[in-house]
């Protein structure tokens, strides 16, 4: 890793998080970040990395390229970068929707990977999926994304499910946390106290599930639930309101939309890159 040059094309919210995570873990790696706006590049000045608006230069000078541009801007990148510049490079796309087969047909001679981190990359707590690939650089790609958090290798066809579950997941969890906070406020507790207590409670619950040798969340539920107690009354309300079925449908509906968007994006990229 230390003798590599890594280019991040599109140093926006997630791209910048990747830059910072790599810099923290591998301070001697040469990083080149690109963006369309000077303001975006100025935000990375404190990291003392190379920045440029020239995508062709960044690709040409790098061993590994992380494509972090918006999918609709990818055809522009293709026009900017010489087709010869991609040869022999490891290219990792975190662009939504664009399939490995499409990327392989457009990036001449590159070793292609497709990864999907989530917003928690900003605090190095991402849960990142990487589409299964038998390329020789698997370990390198995994190590790059381990700087952001945990990594899972999955068949590419699961990435739309991943988008719904893990990509959109932080928004769903934030909504649940807000509802719990409001419930406490309705009972008379100050919102700030309730909010911080909920975050601590969720963190502890996660630790119980991961470290407490509990094989299924229902086992933890049953440990908390006592006969005719407060928990069972709350669970009865959740059951009556269909909370669990609503969450199941949330993921299913989000997955279907992710698949629709992905197919639209991939089709548009193919058409616009001819």
C-alpha positions in Angstrom: 0.0 0.0 0.0 2.7 2.5 1.0 4.2 2.8 -2.5 0.9 3.2 -4.3 -0.6 6.3 -5.8 -4.4 6.3 -5.4 -6.7 8.8 -7.2 -10.2 9.6 -6.0 -12.2 11.1 -8.8 -15.0 13.1 -7.2 -13.9 14.2 -3.7 -17.4 15.0 -2.6 -19.0 13.8 0.7 -18.1 10.1 0.4 -15.0 10.7 -1.8 -13.6 13.1 0.8 -14.3 10.6 3.6 -12.3 8.0 1.6 -9.4 10.4 1.2 -9.3 11.1 5.0 -9.6 7.5 6.0 -6.8 6.4 3.7 -4.6 9.3 4.8 -5.2 8.3 8.5 -4.4 4.6 8.0 -1.7 4.9 5.3 -0.1 8.3 5.7 2.6 7.6 3.1 0.3 6.7 0.3 0.3 9.3 -2.5 -3.3 10.5 -2.9 -4.7 12.6 -5.8 -8.2 14.0 -5.3 -10.2 15.5 -8.1 -13.3 17.7 -8.1 -15.1 20.1 -10.4 -15.1 22.9 -7.9 -12.2 24.7 -6.2 -14.2 25.0 -3.0 -14.4 21.2 -2.7 -10.6 20.8 -3.2 -9.8 23.5 -0.7 -11.6 21.5 2.0 -8.9 18.9 1.6 -5.9 21.2 1.9 -5.3 20.3 5.5 -4.5 16.8 4.5 -1.6 17.9 2.3 -2.5 15.7 -0.6 -2.4 16.5 -4.3 -5.5 18.0 -5.8 -6.5 18.7 -9.3 -9.4 19.3 -11.7 -7.7 17.2 -14.3 -9.1 13.7 -14.3 -6.9 12.5 -17.1 -3.8 13.5 -15.1 -5.1 11.8 -12.0 -5.8 8.5 -13.8 -2.6 8.6 -15.7 -0.4 9.1 -12.6 -2.2 6.6 -10.4 -2.1 2.8 -9.7 -5.6 2.7 -8.2 -8.5 4.9 -9.2 -11.7 5.2 -7.1 -14.6 6.5 -9.1 -16.7 8.6 -6.7 -18.4 10.9 -9.2 -22.2 11.0 -9.6 -23.3 8.4 -12.2 -24.6 11.1 -14.5 -21.1 12.7 -14.6 -19.3 9.5 -15.6 -19.7 10.0 -19.4 -17.9 13.3 -18.9 -15.1 11.5 -17.1 -14.9 9.0 -20.0 -14.5 11.9 -22.4 -11.9 13.6 -20.3 -9.6 10.5 -19.8 -7.6 8.9 -22.5 -8.7 5.3 -23.1 -5.1 4.2 -22.8 -4.8 5.7 -19.3 -7.1 3.0 -17.8 -4.9 0.1 -19.0 -3.4 -1.9 -16.2 -5.1 0.2 -13.5 -7.2 -1.1 -10.6 -10.5 0.8 -10.8 -13.0 0.8 -8.0 -16.4 2.3 -8.7 -18.6 3.5 -5.9 -21.1 4.9 -8.4 -24.6 3.8 -7.9 -26.2 1.6 -10.5 -23.4 1.1 -13.0 -22.7 -2.6 -13.4 -19.4 -4.4 -13.6 -20.1 -5.6 -17.1 -20.7 -2.0 -18.3 -17.6 -0.7 -16.5 -15.5 -3.4 -18.0 -16.7 -2.6 -21.5 -15.9 1.1 -21.1 -12.6 1.1 -19.2 -10.0 -0.5 -21.5 -7.8 -3.1 -19.8 -8.5 -2.1 -16.2 -9.1 -4.5 -13.3 -12.6 -3.4 -12.2 -14.2 -3.6 -8.8 -17.5 -2.2 -7.5 -18.0 -1.1 -3.9 -20.8 0.4 -2.0 -20.0 2.2 1.3 -22.6 4.2 3.2 -22.7 7.7 4.9 -21.1 6.4 8.0 -17.8 6.4 6.1 -17.6 10.0 7.3 -16.8 8.7 10.8 -14.9 5.6 9.6 -17.9 3.4 10.5 -19.1 2.4 7.1 -20.5 -1.0 6.3 -19.1 -1.5 2.8 -20.1 -4.2 0.2 -17.7 -5.1 -2.5 -19.1 -7.1 -5.5 -17.3 -10.5 -5.7 -14.5 -10.5 -8.1 -11.6 -12.9 -8.7 -9.2 -10.2 -9.7 -5.6 -10.3 -8.4 -6.1 -7.1 -6.3 -8.9 -8.3 -4.0 -6.7 -7.9 -0.9 -5.7 -4.4 -1.8 -9.2 -3.3 -2.5 -10.4 -4.8 0.8 -7.7 -3.0 2.7 -8.6 0.3 1.2 -12.2 0.0 2.3 -11.3 -1.4 5.7 -10.0 2.1 6.4 -13.7 3.1 6.4 -15.1 0.3 8.5 -16.3 -3.3 7.9 -16.2 -4.9 4.5 -18.4 -7.7 3.0 -17.9 -9.4 -0.3 -21.2 -10.1 -2.0 -22.5 -11.3 -5.4 -23.2 -8.2 -7.5 -26.9 -9.0 -7.7 -27.2 -8.3 -3.9 -26.0 -4.7 -4.2 -29.5 -3.4 -4.8 -30.6 -5.1 -1.6 -27.5 -3.6 0.1 -28.5 -0.2 -1.1 -31.9 -0.5 0.6 -30.6 -2.1 3.8 -27.3 -0.4 4.4 -27.2 2.5 2.0 -30.6 3.8 3.1 -30.4 2.2 6.5 -29.0 5.1 8.4 -32.0 7.2 7.4 -34.4 4.6 8.6 -32.6 4.1 11.9 -32.5 7.9 12.4 -36.2 8.0 11.9 -36.8 5.4 14.5 -34.4 7.2 16.9 -36.4 10.4 16.4 -39.7 8.6 17.1 -38.3 7.1 20.3 -37.1 10.6 21.4 -40.5 12.1 20.7 -42.1 9.3 22.7 -40.0 10.3 25.7 -40.8 14.0 25.1 -44.5 13.1 25.1 -44.1 11.5 28.5 -42.4 14.6 29.9 -38.6 14.1 29.4 -36.3 16.7 27.9 -35.5 15.8 24.3 -31.7 16.2 24.7 -31.6 13.7 27.6 -33.9 11.3 25.8 -31.8 11.5 22.6 -28.5 10.9 24.2 -29.9 8.0 26.3 -31.4 6.4 23.2 -28.0 6.5 21.4 -26.3 4.9 24.5 -29.1 2.3 24.7 -28.7 1.4 21.0 -25.0 1.2 21.3 -25.3 -1.1 24.3 -27.9 -3.2 22.5 -25.6 -3.6 19.6 -22.8 -4.7 21.9 -25.1 -7.3 23.5 -26.1 -8.7 20.1 -22.5 -8.8 18.8 -20.6 -9.7 21.9 -23.1 -11.3 24.2 -23.3 -14.6 22.4 -27.0 -14.0 21.5 -27.7 -15.8 18.2 -31.0 -14.0 17.4 -32.4 -10.6 18.4 -35.6 -12.3 19.6 -33.6 -13.9 22.4 -32.6 -10.5 23.7 -36.2 -9.3 23.4 -37.3 -12.3 25.5 -34.7 -11.5 28.2 -36.1 -8.0 28.6 -39.8 -9.0 28.5 -41.3 -10.0 31.8 -44.8 -11.3 32.5 -47.4 -8.5 32.6 -44.6 -5.9 32.5 -43.9 -2.7 30.7 -42.0 -4.3 27.7 -44.8 -6.7 26.7 -47.3 -3.8 26.7 -45.1 -1.8 24.4 -44.5 -4.8 22.2 -48.3 -5.3 22.0 -48.6 -1.8 20.6 -45.8 -2.4 18.1 -47.6 -5.6 16.9 -51.0 -3.9 16.7 -49.5 -1.0 14.7 -47.7 -3.4 12.3 -44.2 -2.0 13.0 -42.3 -5.1 12.0 -44.2 -5.6 8.8 -43.8 -1.9 8.0 -40.0 -2.2 8.4 -40.0 -5.4 6.2 -42.0 -3.5 3.5 -39.7 -0.5 3.9 -36.6 -2.6 2.9 -38.5 -4.4 0.1 -39.9 -1.2 -1.4 -36.5 0.5 -1.2 -34.9 -2.5 -2.8 -37.3 -2.4 -5.8 -36.6 1.3 -6.3 -32.9 0.7 -6.1 -33.1 -1.9 -8.8 -35.2 0.4 -11.0 -32.8 3.3 -10.6 -29.8 1.0 -11.1 -31.2 -0.3 -14.4 -32.0 3.2 -15.6 -28.6 4.5 -14.7 -26.8 1.5 -16.3 -28.9 1.9 -19.5 -28.2 5.6 -19.7 -24.5 5.2 -19.3 -24.4 2.6 -22.0 -26.4 4.8 -24.4 -24.4 8.0 -23.5 -21.0 6.3 -23.9 -21.4 5.0 -27.4 
